[in-house]
């Protein structure tokens, strides 16, 4: 992650000045050990505990960073470094939990040898966008919630596929990587690490071979992978509607019970 401050770098073809987004680097789909696939989520329990503690710390640090960004138009270097490290840590755990990589994530902020890497660039922030950040991120947070919920709904199917094949098929790998990358970009935007709004859930455009960095940079989704992403969104939406309906029915039943109890209760007055 770059920590020097300056103008937002251009990364479009030929330096076109296109908006730069936080990048995710994951190797192309590889063979995975079936025993680690079998026990993946159990093995990651210690990491989930660490992530919870980091999330608590990040909550207080980002509040301080919010006030600093309002006055300075950027995050102080120390705050940027800490929050960026938290995002990198979470992304490594997410990549392992979603079966993108086989190697266990290290208990460390810095892991240059780990196959999953992110790139964040410290760039100036718009003060108005910082002030309204919690409101601005709502649409992206809704999309992320739906797509992650949809992936979780099908996760046991993906787990069985990886367990049987010893790897993720390419469309499943790409669709899963799209979910992980979108979550990375939402986290970076939420924590004021980037002015770039989360986007490109459905992947990137092809680039020349010399500009390819990894299996997810650029992230290319074929038709099957895009269909999976749409399925994630639809399943997430159905799940949210179902949960809302169940909650409503439960509240309605409780109200009916209360009224009924009141109707048959003896009048003390």
N, C-alpha and C positions, 0 to 999 in steps of 0.2 A: 504494500500500500504506500502510495506516495504521501508525504506529509508536508512538502513544500507548498507554499501558497502562490497562486498566480492566476492568470486568465484560464478559463475553461479550455482544455486542449481540444483540438479538432481531430476527429478520427474517421471522418468520412473518406470516401475514395478521393485520393488526391488532395486530402486536407480540405474537404468541402465545408468544414465548420459544423458538421452535424452534431447534435447533442450526444454527449457521451454518457453511457449507462454503466452502472456497476457490472463487472463481468464475472462469469463463473467458468472455471476451467476444471473439467472432469475428463479423464481418459475415455476413449471409445469403449464400448461394451467388451468386457473381458470375462474369462472363466472365473467362477467363484467356488470356494469350498462349500460343499453342501452342508457340512456340519455347522459352519458359521451362519449360513442362511437359516438353518433350522432353529438355531438359538439366538438369532440376531437381536431381536427386541429384548430378550432376557439379558443378553450380554451388555446392552446399552443402558440398563437401568442406572448404573453409577454416573454415566454421562448425563442422563436426564436430571439427576440430583444436582450435579454441577451447574447445568443450564439454569435450573431454578434459582440457585444462589446468584449466578451471574445476572439473571434478569432482575432480581431485586436490586443489586448494585447498580445496574445500568439505568434503572428507573430514576434513582436519585441523581446519578451523574448527568443524565439527559436533561433533567430540570435545570441544573446549573448551566448546562450547555445551551439551553433555550434562551436564558437570560443573556448569556454571553454573546450568542449569535445575534440577538436583537440589537445590541450595542455595537458589536464589532463587524457584523456582516459575515461572520465565519465562526467556526468552532475553534477554540484554543487547541494547540497541538496536542497537549496531554489528553484532553477530552476526546479529540478525534481518534487518537491512537487507541485509547481504552475501548471506546465504543466500536471502533472498527475491528478490534481483536475479538470482542464479544460476538459480533456478526460473523466473523470468520470461523470462530469456534462452533457456533450454532449451525452454520452451513455445513461444516465437516460432519457433524453428528447427523444432520438431516440427510446428507448424501448417503451415509452408512445405513440409516434407518430405512431409507427408501430403496435400498438394495442397488444403488448405483455403483458402489465400490465394495470390495471385500475386506480391505484392510481396516483394522480397528483404529478409530480416531484417537490421537494422543491427548493426554491431559496437559495441554500446553497452549498458550496463546500463539506462539510462533511455531509453525510446523512446515518449514520450507520443503521437506522431503515427502510430505504427505501428498497423495495423488490429487486431492481436491484443494483448489486454490481459488481465491477471489481477488479482484483488483478494485480498490477504491481510490479515487483521486480527490484530494482535498481542494475544493474549489469554492469561490465566494458564494454566499447564500443571499437570496432576496429577502430582505427583512420583513416585507409584507407577507410573503409565503411562509416565513418562519412563524410569524405571529398567528396565522390561521392554519398552521400545519395540521392540527388535530381534525379540523373540519375538512381540509383538502384531501386528507388520506382516506376519508370514509368510502368513496367509490372503489378505490383499489383494495381496501380492506375487505369489502364485501366480495369482490371477485376472488381474492385470496382465500377467504373463508369457504366459499362455494367450491373452488377447485380442489382445495385440500380435503374438504369433507368428502367430495366425490372420490378422491384417490383413496382415502381411508376406507371407504365403503367397499372398494374392490381390492384392498391391500392383501386380503387373504388369498385371493385368486393369483395375484402377482407373486406372492410368497410361494404358492404351490408350483407355479411355472418355473420360478428360479430354482426351487428345490429339485424339480424333475430334470430340468435342462442344465442346471449348473451355471446359468447366466440369464440375463434379461434379453429377450428379443429386441431388435433395433427399434421398432415402433414404440414399444413399451418403455424402453430406455429413454427415448427422445421425449415422450410425453411426460414421464416422471421428472426428467431434467428440467423441462419447462416449468413444472410446478415448483421445484426447488429454486430455480433461478428467479421466478417471480416473487417467491417468498423472500429471497435475499434482497431483491430490489425494494420490496415494501419495507423490510426491516431497515435498510440503509436510509430510505426516505423518512421513515418515522423517527429515526434517531439523528436526523439532521446531517447525515454523512454525505448527502448528495442533494443537489437541487433538482435532479432529474426525476420526473414522475414515473412510477413503475409502468412498464409497457412491454410489448412484444411477447405476450404469452404464447402466441402461436409461432414463435421462432423468428429467425433472421433470414435475410436474403443471402443467396450464395455469394461467395467472395473468391478472388483468385487463390490458387493453391498456396502461394507464398504468404498469404494473410491468415491461414488457418493455424490457430494456436493449440486446439485440443478438440476432443470429441463434442464439446459444447460451445466452442467459440470459433466460428459461428455455430449457433444451435439451429440445425436444419430439421424440420419436421415434414415427413412425407404425409400423404393423405391419411394413412392409417393412424399415424400419431396425432394428427389434428382431430380426427374423429374421436380418439380417446380423450383428448383435452375437452372437447365439447361434451362428451359423456360424463366426464368428471364434473363439469359445471352443472349439467342437468341433474345428475344424482345429488349433488350438493344442494341444489335448489329444492328438489323433491324432499330431501331430508329435512331442510329448514321448514318447509311448509308442513310436513308431517309432525315435526316437533311442536310447531305453533298450534296445530290443530289439537294435538294431544293435551297440550297445556290448557288450551281454551276449554276443551271438554272436561278436563279435570276441575278447572275453576268453576265451570257451570254446574257440575255435579255437586261440588262442595256448597255452592250457593243454594241449590235446591234442597240439599240436606239440612242446611241451616234454617231455611224458611220453614221446612216441614217440622223440624224440631221446635221452632218457635210457635208453630200453629197448634201443636198438641201439648205444649208445656202448660202447666196450670198457671192461672192468673193469680199473682200474689197480691194484687192491689184491688 
